[in-house]
Amino acid sequence: MFSADLSYEDKLDALKNEFKISVGREMSEEVQSVCNLSVGVYNKGLSAGRMEQAKETAYKLQDMELPIEKIAYAVEAGIDTVREWLAEREELLVK
């Protein structure tokens, strides 16, 4: 039931057939809401993971002395965003 690989329809079928739970309109809407919520949570986590990877790559490219414009292009982020990441890194290194 909690698998991200199961579709909404598969989860409804599991409730009906495996767990012998009567699924009416209200229950069906609740399952749909939970499915939508879990997709949102998954995507947010994935986005956060991608951003952390982009930051780490930006740091490595800075160490290689690439210009900020090329770093931004390589990590597919805006120049201002990359500047912020690199400034944060500098603050951490100074401390």
N, C-alpha and C positions, 0 to 999 in steps of 0.2 A: 504493500500500500504506500510506503514512503519512498519508493524508488523513483528517481528522476527519469528513469527510462520508460516508465509506464505512462501511457496516455490517459487523459481524462476518462475516455470510454473504457479502457482496460480497468481502471480503478473502480468505476461503477459496476462493471461485470464482476470484479472480485468481491465487492460488497454483496452483490446479489447471490452469486453462485458459491463462492468459497465460505463466506461468513453468514450466508442465509439472512441478510438484513434487507428488509423491505426498503426500497429506494423510491421515494416520492419526489415531487417537484422541489420541495424545500431542501431535502437531503441532497438532491442533484445539484442545486445551486450552491450549497455549502461545499460540496466536493470541488465544484468548479472554482470557487473562491480560494480554497486551499491550494489547488493546483496553480492558479495564477500567482498567489503569494510565493509559493516555493520557487517558481520560475524567476520571479523578481529578485528573491534573495540569492539564488544561484547566480544570476547575471550580475548582481552588484558585487558579489564576491569575486567573480571572474574579472570584472572591470578593475577592482582594487588590485588583484593579482597582476593584471597586465600593466597597471600604472607603476607598481613596484618594480616590475621587470624593466620598464622603460626608464625609470629613475636610475636603476643599477647600470643599465647600458649607457645612459648619459654620463654617469660618473666615469665609466671606463673610457668613453670617447674623450672626455675632458682630460683625463690622464694622458691620453695620446695626443693632446694639444690640438684637437680639431676645433675649428671655429664654431661658435654657438649656433650659427645658421645651419651648418652641416649636421650638428648634433640633433637639432630640432627636426630636421628632415629625416634623419635616420630613425629616430624614435617615434616619428609621426605625432609630434606634439608642437604646440605653439612656442615661439621663441620666448615669450614672456613666462610661460610655464616652465620651460627649461631653465631660464634665468633664476626663477624662484627655487627650483630644485638645487641648482648649483650653489646658490646663496645659502640655503639651509645647510648644505653639506659643509660649506666653509665655516659657518657658525659652529657646527659640531666639531670640526677639526681644531678650531681655535680654543674651545673649552677644554 
